[in-house]
Amino acid sequence: MTGQPSDPRTLNARVRLAARYCQGGHDRAALLELGERIIAEVHRVLGPERQDLLLVRAVSISSYPAGGRAEEALAVAERYPVPDDEE
């Protein structure tokens, strides 16, 4: 079934939405909330090595310090590690 949160196409669309939020100068709090929700879904459904996860994780983590929330960026990185983090 398409359109479900666990459908790879739906997750990919959500990743693109988060990237647009970041590029468009939208509300940073909304971006961070959306990004973390997407990170969790992609990590759970598609796994930690998925390019979609790497993109939204990088966008989200880089957005936290700009909002004065650097510690939260580290928490997200620790909660959703990717193979490069473990080397």
DAKA-V265340 format. One record per residue. N is the residue number from 1. RES is the residue in one letter. PHI is phi in degrees with one decimal (NA if undefined). OMEGA is omega in radians with two decimals (none if undefined). Layout:
n=N res=RES phi=PHI omega=OMEGA
n=N res=RES phi=PHI omega=OMEGA
This chain:
n=1 res=M phi=NA omega=3.12
n=2 res=T phi=-91.4 omega=3.07
n=3 res=G phi=88.3 omega=3.12
n=4 res=Q phi=-79.5 omega=-3.12
n=5 res=P phi=-56.6 omega=-3.11
n=6 res=S phi=-90.0 omega=3.11
n=7 res=D phi=-74.1 omega=-3.12
n=8 res=P phi=-54.1 omega=3.13
n=9 res=R phi=-68.3 omega=3.10
n=10 res=T phi=-66.4 omega=3.12
n=11 res=L phi=-62.8 omega=3.11
n=12 res=N phi=-62.3 omega=3.11
n=13 res=A phi=-63.9 omega=3.11
n=14 res=R phi=-67.5 omega=3.08
n=15 res=V phi=-61.8 omega=3.12
n=16 res=R phi=-63.3 omega=3.10
n=17 res=L phi=-62.8 omega=3.12
n=18 res=A phi=-62.6 omega=3.11
n=19 res=A phi=-62.9 omega=3.10
n=20 res=R phi=-65.0 omega=3.09
n=21 res=Y phi=-57.6 omega=-3.12
n=22 res=C phi=-66.8 omega=-3.11
n=23 res=Q phi=-69.7 omega=-3.03
n=24 res=G phi=-87.0 omega=3.13
n=25 res=G phi=67.8 omega=3.12
n=26 res=H phi=-72.3 omega=3.14
n=27 res=D phi=-53.7 omega=-3.07
n=28 res=R phi=-62.6 omega=3.14
n=29 res=A phi=-62.2 omega=3.11
n=30 res=A phi=-66.5 omega=3.11
n=31 res=L phi=-60.7 omega=-3.10
n=32 res=L phi=-65.3 omega=3.11
n=33 res=E phi=-64.0 omega=3.13
n=34 res=L phi=-62.1 omega=-3.11
n=35 res=G phi=-60.6 omega=-3.11
n=36 res=E phi=-67.3 omega=3.10
n=37 res=R phi=-63.3 omega=-3.14
n=38 res=I phi=-68.4 omega=3.11
n=39 res=I phi=-56.1 omega=-3.13
n=40 res=A phi=-60.5 omega=-3.12
n=41 res=E phi=-65.9 omega=-3.11
n=42 res=V phi=-65.4 omega=3.14
n=43 res=H phi=-60.3 omega=-3.11
n=44 res=R phi=-67.9 omega=-2.99
n=45 res=V phi=-86.8 omega=-2.98
n=46 res=L phi=-106.1 omega=3.09
n=47 res=G phi=99.1 omega=-3.02
n=48 res=P phi=-73.7 omega=-3.10
n=49 res=E phi=-96.2 omega=-3.09
n=50 res=R phi=-68.0 omega=3.14
n=51 res=Q phi=-58.0 omega=3.11
n=52 res=D phi=-59.3 omega=3.13
n=53 res=L phi=-64.7 omega=-3.12
n=54 res=L phi=-60.4 omega=-3.14
n=55 res=L phi=-65.6 omega=-3.05
n=56 res=V phi=-68.7 omega=3.08
n=57 res=R phi=-64.1 omega=3.14
n=58 res=A phi=-63.9 omega=3.13
n=59 res=V phi=-62.7 omega=-3.11
n=60 res=S phi=-66.7 omega=-3.09
n=61 res=I phi=-62.3 omega=3.13
n=62 res=S phi=-72.8 omega=-3.14
n=63 res=S phi=-83.9 omega=-3.12
n=64 res=Y phi=-60.7 omega=-3.11
n=65 res=P phi=-59.8 omega=3.13
n=66 res=A phi=-62.8 omega=3.09
n=67 res=G phi=-94.9 omega=3.14
n=68 res=G phi=74.7 omega=-3.06
n=69 res=R phi=-126.2 omega=-3.06
n=70 res=A phi=-60.2 omega=-3.14
n=71 res=E phi=-63.0 omega=3.12
n=72 res=E phi=-68.6 omega=3.08
n=73 res=A phi=-61.7 omega=3.11
n=74 res=L phi=-65.0 omega=3.13
n=75 res=A phi=-63.9 omega=3.11
n=76 res=V phi=-64.7 omega=3.13
n=77 res=A phi=-60.6 omega=3.13
n=78 res=E phi=-73.0 omega=-3.13
n=79 res=R phi=-70.2 omega=-3.09
n=80 res=Y phi=-126.9 omega=-3.13
n=81 res=P phi=-69.2 omega=3.03
n=82 res=V phi=-119.9 omega=-3.05
n=83 res=P phi=-51.1 omega=-3.13
n=84 res=D phi=-64.6 omega=3.13
n=85 res=D phi=-68.8 omega=-3.01
n=86 res=E phi=-89.2 omega=-3.12
n=87 res=E phi=-82.9 omega=none
